[in-house]
Amino acid sequence: MTEHATRESDVLVIGSGLHGSSSAFHLARRGVTVTVLEADYVGRHASGVNAGGVRTLGRPLPEIPLALMSREIWHDLVATIGDDAGFVASGQLKIAETDAELDECRERVALLEAQGFTHEKIIDRETVRELEPALAPHVTGGIWVERDGYALPFRATTAFRLAAQKHGAQFHEDTPATRIEQRGSHWVVDTPRGVFSARHLVVAAGAWAGELAQQVGEPVPVHPEGLMLMVTHRVAPFCRATLGATGRPLSFKQFDNGTVVIGGKLIGIADLQARHGEVDFARLVKSANTVVELFPHLRHLGINRAWAGVEAFTDDALPVISSSRRASNLTYTFGYCGSGFQLGPGCGKLVSELVMDGVASLPLDAFAIDRFGKTTEASH
Ligand SMILES: Cc1cc2nc3c(=O)[nH]c(=O)nc-3n(C[C@H](O)[C@H](O)[C@H](O)COP(=O)(O)OP(=O)(O)OC[C@H]3O[C@@H](n4cnc5c(N)ncnc54)[C@H](O)[C@@H]3O)c2cc1C
């Protein structure tokens, strides 16, 4: 066999972030042969460097069934993949800082309840204080989800990769897919390390997936953003819940080791070509100020490290989880818009169902790849 002979499997997955690794795991455990191609290394991009929030709270309506299903896998991770990925069921709390914001929270919870979703609960000022006594006294209440939490991103992605490998999946790092083409009944993928072929192809290429969909003639309005996070020095435990806010961007959690991770829609610089995210320090200041307003005792706490990860955003802020509408045996899973970590374990299962059964066990219409074309046509 020459070095560049075609390598064959049942399913080829492009991208080994959490979504590619989880898809590979769920597929391999159903008994098919799976090969994963990764341009860099497993977990190098958004999946390995995110804030680790395992949050069903605040999801757009179509995502809620997926997020609730995924959350159950997070709670059962040891039995599922043999590693807890550092998951802590800390609860997630979205605070309101004014009476008007608390009314907004009440409207949101009433809307969800009318749809049959009861996981988000309104809590008043006193209950917030009981849960998180260190929070500034102006907080008026909020929304609480007890079974949400956080996990360790790189460990979670690695754990899914290792679990997939235990079921026989093969991972090829430093192996970018440069060209994808369906020839007869097979997908053929060119890489600098040779040609790979499979009956089924899964595109889980994060911020780079749009270029691959384009090759198939299915353009998607997806663009990259460099999302930033910062982590503080260690400080004595003062906050158990993972926090967000109603009136301003915030993503906040204290890990067991005392460090605090701060984010919340902090946009830095994304360079797709260089496969790299760059920190814009000036923009970090706003979030640091928000945190000090909520926890005044942190005002002297130092920042230890800041970084940016490249994430894929779609025009309607929903991911693409979809069979191709133009080619057979092609499945897409990308465009998670800053909140795909929580969805990873569950969406990998849904992708395996699309590949193996042709249909998923939860409704995916809102995530169809052709929805953007429909919107554009409708608006003309
Ligand atoms: C700073 C930050 C904070 C976040 N915080 C949270 C949070 O708290 N909670 C939450 O739920 N979500 C969060 N997210 C979002 C979450 O990280 C992403 O939605 C999720 O990780 C996307 O996973 P993915 O597998 O689709 O993409 P990625 O992790 O980007 O993986 C895609 C992979 O595909 C590879 N690839 C691309 N093109 C090719 C190619 N041609 N050939 C081979 N390989 C290729 C890439 O190298 C990459 O490894 C955050 C994101 C960032 C950046």
PDBQT file of the ligand as one rigid body, heavy atoms in Angstrom, charges set to zero:
ROOT
HETATM    1  C1  LIG A 401     -14.311  31.814  24.603  1.00  0.00    +0.000 C 
HETATM    2  C2  LIG A 401     -15.493  30.929  24.399  1.00  0.00    +0.000 A 
HETATM    3  C3  LIG A 401     -16.369  30.688  25.458  1.00  0.00    +0.000 A 
HETATM    4  C4  LIG A 401     -17.465  29.837  25.281  1.00  0.00    +0.000 A 
HETATM    5  N1  LIG A 401     -18.224  29.508  26.368  1.00  0.00    +0.000 NA
HETATM    6  C5  LIG A 401     -19.183  28.559  26.235  1.00  0.00    +0.000 A 
HETATM    7  C6  LIG A 401     -19.902  28.114  27.377  1.00  0.00    +0.000 A 
HETATM    8  O1  LIG A 401     -19.646  28.529  28.504  1.00  0.00    +0.000 OA
HETATM    9  N2  LIG A 401     -20.892  27.192  27.208  1.00  0.00    +0.000 N 
HETATM   10  C7  LIG A 401     -21.206  26.692  25.970  1.00  0.00    +0.000 A 
HETATM   11  O2  LIG A 401     -22.138  25.878  25.865  1.00  0.00    +0.000 OA
HETATM   12  N3  LIG A 401     -20.497  27.067  24.867  1.00  0.00    +0.000 NA
HETATM   13  C8  LIG A 401     -19.500  27.974  24.976  1.00  0.00    +0.000 A 
HETATM   14  N4  LIG A 401     -18.774  28.354  23.880  1.00  0.00    +0.000 N 
HETATM   15  C9  LIG A 401     -19.124  27.795  22.571  1.00  0.00    +0.000 C 
HETATM   16  C10 LIG A 401     -18.544  26.406  22.362  1.00  0.00    +0.000 C 
HETATM   17  O3  LIG A 401     -17.193  26.362  22.749  1.00  0.00    +0.000 OA
HETATM   18  C11 LIG A 401     -18.689  26.025  20.885  1.00  0.00    +0.000 C 
HETATM   19  O4  LIG A 401     -20.018  26.267  20.454  1.00  0.00    +0.000 OA
HETATM   20  C12 LIG A 401     -18.375  24.568  20.640  1.00  0.00    +0.000 C 
HETATM   21  O5  LIG A 401     -17.183  24.201  21.273  1.00  0.00    +0.000 OA
HETATM   22  C13 LIG A 401     -18.283  24.299  19.133  1.00  0.00    +0.000 C 
HETATM   23  O6  LIG A 401     -17.787  23.001  18.962  1.00  0.00    +0.000 OA
HETATM   24  P1  LIG A 401     -17.438  22.477  17.516  1.00  0.00    +0.000 P 
HETATM   25  O7  LIG A 401     -16.982  21.092  17.674  1.00  0.00    +0.000 OA
HETATM   26  O8  LIG A 401     -18.600  22.764  16.617  1.00  0.00    +0.000 OA
HETATM   27  O9  LIG A 401     -16.288  23.457  16.975  1.00  0.00    +0.000 OA
HETATM   28  P2  LIG A 401     -14.685  23.538  17.313  1.00  0.00    +0.000 P 
HETATM   29  O10 LIG A 401     -14.411  23.267  18.731  1.00  0.00    +0.000 OA
HETATM   30  O11 LIG A 401     -14.252  24.817  16.730  1.00  0.00    +0.000 OA
HETATM   31  O12 LIG A 401     -14.123  22.323  16.476  1.00  0.00    +0.000 OA
HETATM   32  C14 LIG A 401     -14.056  22.335  15.074  1.00  0.00    +0.000 C 
HETATM   33  C15 LIG A 401     -12.780  21.604  14.685  1.00  0.00    +0.000 C 
HETATM   34  O13 LIG A 401     -12.785  21.410  13.270  1.00  0.00    +0.000 OA
HETATM   35  C16 LIG A 401     -11.450  21.513  12.827  1.00  0.00    +0.000 C 
HETATM   36  N5  LIG A 401     -11.463  21.797  11.386  1.00  0.00    +0.000 N 
HETATM   37  C17 LIG A 401     -11.908  22.921  10.781  1.00  0.00    +0.000 A 
HETATM   38  N6  LIG A 401     -11.789  22.814   9.454  1.00  0.00    +0.000 NA
HETATM   39  C18 LIG A 401     -11.250  21.608   9.212  1.00  0.00    +0.000 A 
HETATM   40  C19 LIG A 401     -10.869  20.914   8.026  1.00  0.00    +0.000 A 
HETATM   41  N7  LIG A 401     -11.039  21.456   6.818  1.00  0.00    +0.000 N 
HETATM   42  N8  LIG A 401     -10.316  19.679   8.136  1.00  0.00    +0.000 NA
HETATM   43  C20 LIG A 401     -10.146  19.102   9.367  1.00  0.00    +0.000 A 
HETATM   44  N9  LIG A 401     -10.480  19.726  10.517  1.00  0.00    +0.000 NA
HETATM   45  C21 LIG A 401     -11.035  20.951  10.440  1.00  0.00    +0.000 A 
HETATM   46  C22 LIG A 401     -10.890  22.654  13.663  1.00  0.00    +0.000 C 
HETATM   47  O14 LIG A 401      -9.468  22.628  13.665  1.00  0.00    +0.000 OA
HETATM   48  C23 LIG A 401     -11.530  22.386  15.015  1.00  0.00    +0.000 C 
HETATM   49  O15 LIG A 401     -10.696  21.598  15.849  1.00  0.00    +0.000 OA
HETATM   50  C24 LIG A 401     -17.700  29.242  24.011  1.00  0.00    +0.000 A 
HETATM   51  C25 LIG A 401     -16.828  29.499  22.939  1.00  0.00    +0.000 A 
HETATM   52  C26 LIG A 401     -15.727  30.309  23.126  1.00  0.00    +0.000 A 
HETATM   53  C27 LIG A 401     -14.783  30.529  21.974  1.00  0.00    +0.000 C 
ENDROOT
TORSDOF 0
